[in-house]
Amino acid sequence: MSIRGGMNEFMRQAARMQRRIEKRREELKEETFEESAGNDRVKVKVSGALEITAIEVDPGLLEEEGLEMVQDLIVAASNAALARARETIDKEIEKVSAGLKIPGLV
């Protein structure tokens, strides 16, 4: 099997794909992903850079449920938001890379 244009063309295509992937990763860093726990009484927002940007807790929740439960809900909402962000990022990068899993590119 030969590659049309040879190895040089293959390398150029790989470089173009890498630029598109990096551009999309940068765009995704600006997106926000939100998840909640405890019937929406704890909400966590994360960025596409996988950083927590905001945590909202219903003021009455601490009194009703106690500190340990609130902490557990914060962890649950944070993990859900981070998982959603990772899943979205992976899907978007897969679109850009046409599903190719080339080590070093994706």
JONOR-V345262 format. One record per pair of residues at least 4 apart in sequence whose C-alpha atoms are under 7 Angstrom apart, sorted by the first residue. I is the first residue (numbers start at 1). J is the second residue. D is the distance in whole Angstrom. If there is no record, write none. Layout:
I;J;D / I;J;D
//
This chain:
3;7;7 / 5;9;5 / 6;10;7 / 7;11;6 / 8;12;6 / 9;13;6 / 10;14;6 / 11;15;6 / 12;16;6 / 13;17;6 / 14;18;6 / 15;19;6 / 16;20;6 / 17;21;6 / 17;97;7 / 18;22;6 / 18;105;6 / 19;23;6 / 20;24;6 / 20;96;7 / 21;25;6 / 21;93;6 / 21;96;6 / 21;97;7 / 22;26;6 / 23;27;6 / 24;28;6 / 25;29;6 / 28;48;5 / 28;89;7 / 29;47;6 / 29;48;4 / 29;49;5 / 30;47;6 / 30;48;6 / 31;47;6 / 31;48;5 / 32;45;6 / 32;46;6 / 32;47;5 / 32;48;6 / 33;45;6 / 33;46;5 / 33;47;6 / 33;81;6 / 33;85;6 / 34;43;7 / 34;44;6 / 34;45;4 / 34;46;6 / 34;81;6 / 35;43;6 / 35;44;6 / 35;45;7 / 35;77;6 / 35;80;6 / 35;81;5 / 36;40;5 / 36;42;5 / 36;43;4 / 36;44;6 / 36;77;5 / 37;41;6 / 37;42;5 / 37;43;7 / 37;73;6 / 37;76;7 / 37;77;5 / 38;42;6 / 38;73;6 / 41;57;6 / 41;58;5 / 42;56;6 / 42;57;5 / 42;58;6 / 42;73;7 / 42;74;6 / 42;77;7 / 43;55;6 / 43;56;5 / 43;57;7 / 43;77;6 / 44;54;6 / 44;55;5 / 44;56;6 / 44;77;6 / 44;78;6 / 44;81;7 / 45;52;6 / 45;53;6 / 45;54;5 / 45;55;6 / 45;81;7 / 46;50;6 / 46;51;5 / 46;52;4 / 46;53;5 / 46;81;6 / 46;82;7 / 47;51;5 / 47;52;6 / 47;53;7 / 48;85;6 / 50;82;6 / 50;85;7 / 60;64;6 / 61;65;6 / 62;66;5 / 62;67;6 / 62;70;6 / 65;69;6 / 65;70;7 / 66;70;6 / 67;71;6 / 68;72;6 / 69;73;6 / 70;74;6 / 71;75;6 / 72;76;6 / 73;77;6 / 74;78;6 / 75;79;6 / 76;80;6 / 77;81;6 / 78;82;6 / 79;83;6 / 80;84;6 / 81;85;6 / 82;86;6 / 83;87;6 / 84;88;6 / 85;89;6 / 86;90;6 / 87;91;6 / 88;92;6 / 89;93;6 / 90;94;6 / 91;95;6 / 92;96;6 / 93;97;6 / 94;98;6 / 94;99;5 / 95;99;6 / 101;106;6 / 102;106;6
//
